[in-house]
């Protein structure tokens, strides 16, 4: 099609499956839904609005102040996004483009490479494998330094000195903290000291994947640019803003879900050890593990109704699989299926 850009990624069909499952552990979602009573309160507030009207700037600003107070942040340092994906796109809109260079460390979340390509940012992609340990020497000559902390799918974090060295370059540092609710590790306290720090977060991993809400944390001048580029508040819908405005109702459930995940991770570590399977301790809500034949194990789990992610075709992850931590009964189903394959 000559009317399309010639640098677009190759289109691939959305994977579909009609196989019934007993455990859905493939998309790093929260294992728990929002309680029905909280849903009812949110829907009642949503009903009060005129759906034929756009969100108004005053309401958006009030929502920002309320959400910031709930999260212990300064409202001047945050902007809302449609999922963390839009935050990643914003990083490349702000600091990328033709003639500018980014560094992307793989394996990691693929939206980084998509954002680089579609903003015509020259991206150097370095494969780090399962260790995902960044060498600061690779920062040299880059306009955007991307760090996913904890990283997906390896689950590990960078030593503070690595992040500090990235910030000291004065270049734009896109720091993905999507899994902050599980790691508890953040650099949000540095955004005013380092205007080049741009933190990307998601509410999808800890509770609200279906609502598609994220936010970024940055210096106020950068936040003002984010709002301008996104034409805030019109990039958000009233349902998303209603959730953010009432996040104090949701936060305790998010924290309990994260506590459950971190506890269940420890149980799964023990199972991997008993089965003699190599695994990688994770600061996120999933565990990466290695087997001799990833396709065979993946198919075996799927036949037993357990969906996980086959990551073996990602750079540096041959024969590796990733399992999201689910409810206890979902994890039990995974353990039973995995044990039957390795028995």
MARZATOR-577601 format. One record per residue (C-alpha): chain; x, y, z; residue number from 1. Coordinates in Angstrom, 1 decimal, always signed. Example, Ala and Ser with C-alpha at 12.3 -4.5 7.8 and 13.67 -1.06 7.14 Angstrom:
2
+--------+--------+--------+--------+-----+
! chaine !     px !     py !     pz ! num !
+--------+--------+--------+--------+-----+
!      A !  +12.3 !   -4.5 !   +7.8 !   1 !
!      A !  +13.7 !   -1.1 !   +7.1 !   2 !
+--------+--------+--------+--------+-----+
***
This chain:
343
+--------+--------+--------+--------+-----+
! chaine !     px !     py !     pz ! num !
+--------+--------+--------+--------+-----+
!      A !   +0.0 !   +0.0 !   +0.0 !   1 !
!      A !   +1.9 !   +3.0 !   -1.3 !   2 !
!      A !   -0.1 !   +5.5 !   +0.7 !   3 !
!      A !   +1.3 !   +4.1 !   +4.0 !   4 !
!      A !   +4.6 !   +4.9 !   +5.7 !   5 !
!      A !   +7.3 !   +2.4 !   +4.8 !   6 !
!      A !   +8.7 !   +2.2 !   +8.3 !   7 !
!      A !   +5.7 !   +0.8 !  +10.0 !   8 !
!      A !   +6.0 !   -2.5 !  +12.0 !   9 !
!      A !   +4.8 !   -5.6 !  +10.3 !  10 !
!      A !   +1.2 !   -6.2 !  +11.1 !  11 !
!      A !   +0.4 !   -9.4 !  +13.0 !  12 !
!      A !   -3.0 !  -10.8 !  +13.9 !  13 !
!      A !   -4.2 !  -10.5 !  +17.5 !  14 !
!      A !   -3.7 !  -13.9 !  +19.1 !  15 !
!      A !   -7.1 !  -15.5 !  +19.8 !  16 !
!      A !   -7.8 !  -18.7 !  +21.7 !  17 !
!      A !  -11.1 !  -20.5 !  +22.4 !  18 !
!      A !   -9.5 !  -23.0 !  +24.8 !  19 !
!      A !  -11.3 !  -22.9 !  +28.1 !  20 !
!      A !   -9.1 !  -22.1 !  +31.1 !  21 !
!      A !   -9.1 !  -22.6 !  +34.8 !  22 !
!      A !   -6.2 !  -20.2 !  +35.4 !  23 !
!      A !   -5.5 !  -17.0 !  +33.3 !  24 !
!      A !   -1.9 !  -16.2 !  +34.2 !  25 !
!      A !   -0.6 !  -14.6 !  +31.0 !  26 !
!      A !   -1.2 !  -10.8 !  +31.1 !  27 !
!      A !   +0.1 !   -9.6 !  +34.5 !  28 !
!      A !   -3.3 !   -8.5 !  +35.7 !  29 !
!      A !   -4.5 !   -8.3 !  +39.2 !  30 !
!      A !   -6.0 !  -11.6 !  +40.4 !  31 !
!      A !   -8.8 !   -9.7 !  +42.1 !  32 !
!      A !  -11.6 !   -7.5 !  +40.8 !  33 !
!      A !  -12.9 !   -4.3 !  +42.4 !  34 !
!      A !  -15.4 !   -5.3 !  +45.1 !  35 !
!      A !  -19.1 !   -4.9 !  +44.0 !  36 !
!      A !  -19.9 !   -2.3 !  +46.7 !  37 !
!      A !  -17.1 !   -0.1 !  +45.4 !  38 !
!      A !  -18.2 !   -0.6 !  +41.8 !  39 !
!      A !  -21.6 !   +0.5 !  +42.9 !  40 !
!      A !  -20.4 !   +3.7 !  +44.5 !  41 !
!      A !  -18.3 !   +4.6 !  +41.4 !  42 !
!      A !  -21.1 !   +3.9 !  +39.0 !  43 !
!      A !  -23.5 !   +6.1 !  +41.0 !  44 !
!      A !  -21.1 !   +9.0 !  +40.8 !  45 !
!      A !  -20.6 !   +8.3 !  +37.1 !  46 !
!      A !  -24.3 !   +8.4 !  +36.5 !  47 !
!      A !  -24.4 !  +12.0 !  +37.8 !  48 !
!      A !  -22.6 !  +13.3 !  +34.8 !  49 !
!      A !  -24.0 !  +14.4 !  +31.5 !  50 !
!      A !  -22.5 !  +11.9 !  +29.0 !  51 !
!      A !  -23.0 !  +14.3 !  +26.2 !  52 !
!      A !  -20.5 !  +16.8 !  +27.7 !  53 !
!      A !  -16.7 !  +16.7 !  +27.6 !  54 !
!      A !  -14.6 !  +16.5 !  +30.9 !  55 !
!      A !  -13.9 !  +20.1 !  +32.0 !  56 !
!      A !  -10.5 !  +21.5 !  +33.0 !  57 !
!      A !  -11.7 !  +22.4 !  +36.5 !  58 !
!      A !  -12.9 !  +18.9 !  +37.2 !  59 !
!      A !   -9.7 !  +17.5 !  +35.8 !  60 !
!      A !   -7.6 !  +19.7 !  +38.0 !  61 !
!      A !   -9.7 !  +18.9 !  +41.1 !  62 !
!      A !   -9.3 !  +15.2 !  +40.3 !  63 !
!      A !   -5.5 !  +15.6 !  +39.9 !  64 !
!      A !   -5.3 !  +17.2 !  +43.4 !  65 !
!      A !   -7.5 !  +14.5 !  +45.0 !  66 !
!      A !   -5.6 !  +11.7 !  +43.4 !  67 !
!      A !   -2.2 !  +13.3 !  +44.2 !  68 !
!      A !   -3.2 !  +13.6 !  +47.9 !  69 !
!      A !   -4.2 !   +9.9 !  +48.0 !  70 !
!      A !   -0.9 !   +8.9 !  +46.5 !  71 !
!      A !   +1.2 !  +11.2 !  +48.6 !  72 !
!      A !   +2.4 !  +13.2 !  +45.6 !  73 !
!      A !   +2.4 !  +16.9 !  +44.6 !  74 !
!      A !   -0.4 !  +17.6 !  +42.0 !  75 !
!      A !   +2.1 !  +19.8 !  +40.0 !  76 !
!      A !   +4.2 !  +16.6 !  +39.4 !  77 !
!      A !   +1.5 !  +14.3 !  +37.9 !  78 !
!      A !   -0.4 !  +14.0 !  +34.7 !  79 !
!      A !   -2.9 !  +11.3 !  +33.8 !  80 !
!      A !   -2.5 !   +9.0 !  +30.8 !  81 !
!      A !   -4.6 !   +6.3 !  +29.1 !  82 !
!      A !   -2.6 !   +3.4 !  +30.5 !  83 !
!      A !   +1.2 !   +3.3 !  +31.0 !  84 !
!      A !   +1.4 !   +2.9 !  +27.2 !  85 !
!      A !   +0.5 !   +6.5 !  +26.6 !  86 !
!      A !   +3.1 !   +7.5 !  +29.1 !  87 !
!      A !   +5.7 !   +5.7 !  +27.1 !  88 !
!      A !   +4.6 !   +7.4 !  +23.9 !  89 !
!      A !   +4.8 !  +10.7 !  +25.7 !  90 !
!      A !   +8.5 !  +10.1 !  +26.6 !  91 !
!      A !   +9.3 !   +9.8 !  +22.9 !  92 !
!      A !   +7.0 !  +12.7 !  +21.9 !  93 !
!      A !   +8.9 !  +14.9 !  +24.4 !  94 !
!      A !  +12.5 !  +13.8 !  +23.8 !  95 !
!      A !  +12.6 !  +11.7 !  +20.7 !  96 !
!      A !  +12.0 !  +12.3 !  +17.0 !  97 !
!      A !  +14.1 !  +12.5 !  +13.8 !  98 !
!      A !  +17.8 !  +13.0 !  +14.5 !  99 !
!      A !  +17.5 !  +11.9 !  +18.2 ! 100 !
!      A !  +18.7 !   +8.7 !  +19.8 ! 101 !
!      A !  +17.3 !   +6.4 !  +22.4 ! 102 !
!      A !  +18.7 !   +3.3 !  +24.2 ! 103 !
!      A !  +16.3 !   +0.3 !  +24.8 ! 104 !
!      A !  +17.4 !   -2.7 !  +26.8 ! 105 !
!      A !  +15.9 !   -6.0 !  +25.9 ! 106 !
!      A !  +14.0 !   -8.2 !  +26.7 ! 107 !
!      A !  +11.4 !   -5.6 !  +27.8 ! 108 !
!      A !   +8.0 !   -4.2 !  +27.2 ! 109 !
!      A !   +7.7 !   -3.9 !  +23.3 ! 110 !
!      A !   +5.9 !   -0.5 !  +23.4 ! 111 !
!      A !   +9.3 !   +1.1 !  +23.8 ! 112 !
!      A !  +10.5 !   +0.0 !  +20.4 ! 113 !
!      A !   +7.2 !   +0.8 !  +18.8 ! 114 !
!      A !   +7.2 !   +4.3 !  +20.2 ! 115 !
!      A !  +10.8 !   +4.8 !  +19.0 ! 116 !
!      A !  +10.0 !   +3.6 !  +15.5 ! 117 !
!      A !   +6.8 !   +5.6 !  +15.0 ! 118 !
!      A !   +8.4 !   +8.8 !  +16.3 ! 119 !
!      A !  +11.3 !   +8.2 !  +14.0 ! 120 !
!      A !  +13.7 !   +8.1 !  +17.0 ! 121 !
!      A !  +16.9 !   +6.2 !  +16.3 ! 122 !
!      A !  +16.9 !   +3.4 !  +18.8 ! 123 !
!      A !  +19.9 !   +1.2 !  +19.8 ! 124 !
!      A !  +18.5 !   -2.0 !  +21.2 ! 125 !
!      A !  +20.9 !   -4.0 !  +23.5 ! 126 !
!      A !  +20.0 !   -7.5 !  +24.5 ! 127 !
!      A !  +20.8 !   -8.1 !  +28.2 ! 128 !
!      A !  +19.1 !  -11.4 !  +28.6 ! 129 !
!      A !  +17.7 !  -12.7 !  +31.9 ! 130 !
!      A !  +20.0 !  -10.6 !  +34.1 ! 131 !
!      A !  +18.9 !   -7.2 !  +32.6 ! 132 !
!      A !  +21.8 !   -5.4 !  +34.2 ! 133 !
!      A !  +22.5 !   -2.1 !  +32.5 ! 134 !
!      A !  +26.0 !   -0.8 !  +31.8 ! 135 !
!      A !  +26.1 !   +3.0 !  +32.2 ! 136 !
!      A !  +28.7 !   +3.3 !  +29.4 ! 137 !
!      A !  +25.8 !   +2.6 !  +27.0 ! 138 !
!      A !  +24.2 !   +6.0 !  +28.0 ! 139 !
!      A !  +26.8 !   +7.9 !  +26.0 ! 140 !
!      A !  +25.4 !   +9.8 !  +23.1 ! 141 !
!      A !  +21.8 !   +9.1 !  +23.8 ! 142 !
!      A !  +18.9 !  +11.6 !  +24.1 ! 143 !
!      A !  +16.5 !   +9.1 !  +25.8 ! 144 !
!      A !  +17.6 !   +6.5 !  +28.3 ! 145 !
!      A !  +14.9 !   +3.9 !  +29.0 ! 146 !
!      A !  +14.9 !   +1.9 !  +32.2 ! 147 !
!      A !  +12.1 !   -0.5 !  +33.2 ! 148 !
!      A !  +12.3 !   -1.0 !  +37.0 ! 149 !
!      A !  +11.3 !   -3.7 !  +37.7 ! 150 !
!      A !  +11.7 !   -5.0 !  +34.2 ! 151 !
!      A !   +9.1 !   -7.0 !  +32.4 ! 152 !
!      A !   +9.6 !  -10.0 !  +31.9 ! 153 !
!      A !  +12.7 !  -10.5 !  +34.0 ! 154 !
!      A !  +11.3 !   -9.0 !  +37.2 ! 155 !
!      A !  +14.6 !   -7.6 !  +38.4 ! 156 !
!      A !  +15.5 !   -4.0 !  +39.4 ! 157 !
!      A !  +18.6 !   -1.9 !  +38.7 ! 158 !
!      A !  +21.0 !   -0.8 !  +41.5 ! 159 !
!      A !  +20.3 !   +2.8 !  +42.5 ! 160 !
!      A !  +23.7 !   +3.9 !  +41.2 ! 161 !
!      A !  +22.6 !   +2.9 !  +37.7 ! 162 !
!      A !  +19.6 !   +5.2 !  +37.8 ! 163 !
!      A !  +21.6 !   +7.9 !  +39.4 ! 164 !
!      A !  +24.3 !   +7.7 !  +36.7 ! 165 !
!      A !  +21.5 !   +8.0 !  +34.1 ! 166 !
!      A !  +20.1 !  +11.1 !  +35.7 ! 167 !
!      A !  +23.6 !  +12.6 !  +36.0 ! 168 !
!      A !  +23.9 !  +12.6 !  +32.2 ! 169 !
!      A !  +21.3 !  +15.4 !  +32.0 ! 170 !
!      A !  +19.5 !  +13.4 !  +29.2 ! 171 !
!      A !  +15.9 !  +12.4 !  +29.3 ! 172 !
!      A !  +15.4 !   +9.3 !  +31.5 ! 173 !
!      A !  +12.2 !   +7.4 !  +30.9 ! 174 !
!      A !  +11.8 !   +5.3 !  +34.0 ! 175 !
!      A !   +9.0 !   +2.8 !  +33.9 ! 176 !
!      A !   +7.7 !   +2.0 !  +37.4 ! 177 !
!      A !   +4.5 !   +0.1 !  +36.2 ! 178 !
!      A !   +5.2 !   -2.6 !  +38.9 ! 179 !
!      A !   +5.9 !   -0.1 !  +41.7 ! 180 !
!      A !   +2.9 !   -1.5 !  +43.8 ! 181 !
!      A !   +4.8 !   -4.8 !  +44.1 ! 182 !
!      A !   +8.4 !   -3.5 !  +44.4 ! 183 !
!      A !   +7.8 !   -0.5 !  +46.6 ! 184 !
!      A !  +10.9 !   +1.1 !  +44.8 ! 185 !
!      A !  +10.5 !   +4.5 !  +43.3 ! 186 !
!      A !  +12.5 !   +7.6 !  +42.4 ! 187 !
!      A !   +9.5 !  +10.0 !  +42.5 ! 188 !
!      A !  +11.2 !  +12.0 !  +45.2 ! 189 !
!      A !  +13.8 !  +13.1 !  +42.7 ! 190 !
!      A !  +11.7 !  +14.7 !  +39.9 ! 191 !
!      A !  +12.1 !  +18.2 !  +41.1 ! 192 !
!      A !  +15.8 !  +17.8 !  +41.6 ! 193 !
!      A !  +16.2 !  +16.2 !  +38.2 ! 194 !
!      A !  +13.9 !  +17.7 !  +35.5 ! 195 !
!      A !  +15.1 !  +15.1 !  +33.1 ! 196 !
!      A !  +13.5 !  +12.3 !  +35.1 ! 197 !
!      A !  +10.2 !  +11.1 !  +33.7 ! 198 !
!      A !   +8.4 !   +8.3 !  +35.7 ! 199 !
!      A !   +5.8 !   +6.2 !  +34.0 ! 200 !
!      A !   +3.2 !   +4.2 !  +36.1 ! 201 !
!      A !   +0.2 !   +2.1 !  +35.6 ! 202 !
!      A !   -2.9 !   +1.1 !  +37.6 ! 203 !
!      A !   -3.4 !   -1.9 !  +35.3 ! 204 !
!      A !   -1.1 !   -4.3 !  +37.0 ! 205 !
!      A !   -2.4 !   -3.8 !  +40.5 ! 206 !
!      A !   -6.2 !   -3.6 !  +40.1 ! 207 !
!      A !   -7.6 !   -1.7 !  +37.1 ! 208 !
!      A !   -6.5 !   -3.3 !  +33.8 ! 209 !
!      A !  -10.0 !   -2.9 !  +32.3 ! 210 !
!      A !  -10.1 !   +0.8 !  +33.0 ! 211 !
!      A !   -6.9 !   +1.6 !  +31.1 ! 212 !
!      A !   -5.4 !   +4.3 !  +33.5 ! 213 !
!      A !   -1.9 !   +5.4 !  +34.0 ! 214 !
!      A !   +0.0 !   +8.5 !  +35.2 ! 215 !
!      A !   +3.4 !  +10.1 !  +34.8 ! 216 !
!      A !   +5.4 !  +11.8 !  +37.5 ! 217 !
!      A !   +7.8 !  +14.6 !  +36.4 ! 218 !
!      A !   +9.0 !  +18.2 !  +36.9 ! 219 !
!      A !   +6.1 !  +20.7 !  +36.7 ! 220 !
!      A !   +7.4 !  +22.2 !  +33.5 ! 221 !
!      A !   +7.5 !  +18.8 !  +31.9 ! 222 !
!      A !   +4.0 !  +18.0 !  +33.2 ! 223 !
!      A !   +2.7 !  +21.2 !  +31.6 ! 224 !
!      A !   +4.0 !  +20.0 !  +28.3 ! 225 !
!      A !   +2.4 !  +16.6 !  +28.7 ! 226 !
!      A !   -1.0 !  +18.3 !  +29.4 ! 227 !
!      A !   -0.5 !  +20.5 !  +26.3 ! 228 !
!      A !   +0.4 !  +17.6 !  +24.0 ! 229 !
!      A !   -2.4 !  +15.4 !  +25.2 ! 230 !
!      A !   -4.9 !  +18.4 !  +25.2 ! 231 !
!      A !   -5.8 !  +17.5 !  +28.8 ! 232 !
!      A !   -8.5 !  +16.9 !  +30.0 ! 233 !
!      A !   -9.9 !  +15.7 !  +26.7 ! 234 !
!      A !   -7.7 !  +12.6 !  +26.3 ! 235 !
!      A !   -9.5 !  +11.1 !  +29.4 ! 236 !
!      A !  -13.1 !  +10.1 !  +29.8 ! 237 !
!      A !  -15.4 !  +10.8 !  +32.7 ! 238 !
!      A !  -15.3 !   +7.2 !  +33.9 ! 239 !
!      A !  -11.5 !   +7.2 !  +34.2 ! 240 !
!      A !  -11.6 !  +10.5 !  +36.0 ! 241 !
!      A !  -14.3 !   +9.2 !  +38.3 ! 242 !
!      A !  -12.1 !   +6.3 !  +39.3 ! 243 !
!      A !   -9.1 !   +8.5 !  +39.8 ! 244 !
!      A !  -11.2 !  +11.0 !  +41.9 ! 245 !
!      A !  -12.3 !   +8.1 !  +44.2 ! 246 !
!      A !   -9.0 !   +6.2 !  +44.2 ! 247 !
!      A !   -9.0 !   +6.4 !  +48.0 ! 248 !
!      A !  -11.7 !   +3.8 !  +47.9 ! 249 !
!      A !   -9.6 !   +1.5 !  +45.7 ! 250 !
!      A !   -6.2 !   +1.9 !  +47.2 ! 251 !
!      A !   -6.7 !   -0.5 !  +50.2 ! 252 !
!      A !   -7.8 !   -3.2 !  +47.8 ! 253 !
!      A !   -4.8 !   -2.6 !  +45.5 ! 254 !
!      A !   -2.5 !   -2.9 !  +48.5 ! 255 !
!      A !   -4.1 !   -6.1 !  +49.7 ! 256 !
!      A !   -3.9 !   -7.6 !  +46.2 ! 257 !
!      A !   -0.2 !   -6.6 !  +46.0 ! 258 !
!      A !   +0.5 !   -8.2 !  +49.4 ! 259 !
!      A !   -1.2 !  -11.4 !  +48.3 ! 260 !
!      A !   +0.9 !  -11.5 !  +45.1 ! 261 !
!      A !   +4.1 !  -11.0 !  +47.0 ! 262 !
!      A !   +3.2 !  -13.8 !  +49.4 ! 263 !
!      A !   +2.2 !  -16.2 !  +46.7 ! 264 !
!      A !   +5.4 !  -15.6 !  +44.8 ! 265 !
!      A !   +7.3 !  -17.1 !  +47.7 ! 266 !
!      A !   +5.1 !  -20.2 !  +47.6 ! 267 !
!      A !   +5.8 !  -20.6 !  +43.9 ! 268 !
!      A !   +9.5 !  -20.2 !  +44.4 ! 269 !
!      A !   +9.4 !  -23.2 !  +46.7 ! 270 !
!      A !   +7.5 !  -25.2 !  +44.0 ! 271 !
!      A !  +10.1 !  -24.4 !  +41.4 ! 272 !
!      A !  +12.9 !  -25.4 !  +43.7 ! 273 !
!      A !  +11.1 !  -28.8 !  +44.5 ! 274 !
!      A !  +10.7 !  -29.5 !  +40.7 ! 275 !
!      A !  +14.3 !  -28.4 !  +39.9 ! 276 !
!      A !  +13.2 !  -25.6 !  +37.6 ! 277 !
!      A !  +15.4 !  -22.5 !  +37.3 ! 278 !
!      A !  +13.5 !  -19.3 !  +38.2 ! 279 !
!      A !  +14.3 !  -15.7 !  +38.7 ! 280 !
!      A !  +13.2 !  -13.9 !  +41.9 ! 281 !
!      A !  +10.9 !  -11.1 !  +40.9 ! 282 !
!      A !  +10.0 !   -7.6 !  +42.2 ! 283 !
!      A !   +6.8 !   -7.6 !  +40.0 ! 284 !
!      A !   +3.6 !   -9.7 !  +39.9 ! 285 !
!      A !   +5.1 !  -12.5 !  +37.8 ! 286 !
!      A !   +7.9 !  -15.0 !  +37.7 ! 287 !
!      A !  +10.2 !  -15.8 !  +34.8 ! 288 !
!      A !  +11.4 !  -19.4 !  +34.7 ! 289 !
!      A !  +13.5 !  -21.6 !  +32.3 ! 290 !
!      A !  +12.7 !  -25.1 !  +31.0 ! 291 !
!      A !  +14.4 !  -27.4 !  +28.5 ! 292 !
!      A !  +11.5 !  -27.1 !  +25.9 ! 293 !
!      A !   +9.4 !  -24.0 !  +26.4 ! 294 !
!      A !   +6.9 !  -24.8 !  +23.6 ! 295 !
!      A !   +6.3 !  -28.3 !  +25.0 ! 296 !
!      A !   +5.7 !  -27.0 !  +28.6 ! 297 !
!      A !   +3.6 !  -24.1 !  +27.4 ! 298 !
!      A !   +1.4 !  -26.5 !  +25.3 ! 299 !
!      A !   +1.2 !  -28.9 !  +28.2 ! 300 !
!      A !   -0.1 !  -26.2 !  +30.5 ! 301 !
!      A !   -2.6 !  -24.9 !  +28.0 ! 302 !
!      A !   -4.0 !  -28.4 !  +27.5 ! 303 !
!      A !   -4.6 !  -28.5 !  +31.3 ! 304 !
!      A !   -6.4 !  -25.1 !  +31.2 ! 305 !
!      A !   -3.5 !  -22.9 !  +32.4 ! 306 !
!      A !   -2.6 !  -19.9 !  +30.4 ! 307 !
!      A !   +0.8 !  -18.3 !  +30.9 ! 308 !
!      A !   +3.1 !  -16.3 !  +28.6 ! 309 !
!      A !   +5.6 !  -18.0 !  +26.3 ! 310 !
!      A !   +8.5 !  -15.5 !  +26.3 ! 311 !
!      A !  +11.0 !  -17.9 !  +24.6 ! 312 !
!      A !  +11.0 !  -15.8 !  +21.4 ! 313 !
!      A !  +11.9 !  -12.5 !  +23.1 ! 314 !
!      A !  +15.6 !  -11.5 !  +22.8 ! 315 !
!      A !  +17.8 !  -13.5 !  +25.1 ! 316 !
!      A !  +15.0 !  -15.6 !  +26.5 ! 317 !
!      A !  +15.1 !  -18.9 !  +24.6 ! 318 !
!      A !  +13.2 !  -21.6 !  +26.5 ! 319 !
!      A !  +11.9 !  -19.1 !  +29.1 ! 320 !
!      A !   +8.3 !  -18.8 !  +30.3 ! 321 !
!      A !   +6.5 !  -16.2 !  +32.5 ! 322 !
!      A !   +3.7 !  -16.9 !  +34.9 ! 323 !
!      A !   +1.6 !  -14.1 !  +36.4 ! 324 !
!      A !   +0.7 !  -14.6 !  +40.1 ! 325 !
!      A !   -3.1 !  -15.3 !  +40.4 ! 326 !
!      A !   -5.6 !  -16.2 !  +43.1 ! 327 !
!      A !   -4.6 !  -19.0 !  +45.3 ! 328 !
!      A !   -6.8 !  -21.5 !  +43.4 ! 329 !
!      A !   -5.3 !  -20.3 !  +40.1 ! 330 !
!      A !   -1.8 !  -20.8 !  +41.4 ! 331 !
!      A !   -2.8 !  -24.2 !  +42.7 ! 332 !
!      A !   -4.0 !  -25.1 !  +39.2 ! 333 !
!      A !   -0.7 !  -24.0 !  +37.8 ! 334 !
!      A !   +1.3 !  -25.9 !  +40.4 ! 335 !
!      A !   -0.7 !  -29.1 !  +39.8 ! 336 !
!      A !   -0.4 !  -28.8 !  +36.0 ! 337 !
!      A !   +3.3 !  -28.0 !  +36.1 ! 338 !
!      A !   +4.0 !  -30.8 !  +38.6 ! 339 !
!      A !   +2.1 !  -33.3 !  +36.3 ! 340 !
!      A !   +4.3 !  -32.3 !  +33.4 ! 341 !
!      A !   +7.6 !  -32.7 !  +35.4 ! 342 !
!      A !   +6.6 !  -35.8 !  +37.2 ! 343 !
+--------+--------+--------+--------+-----+
***
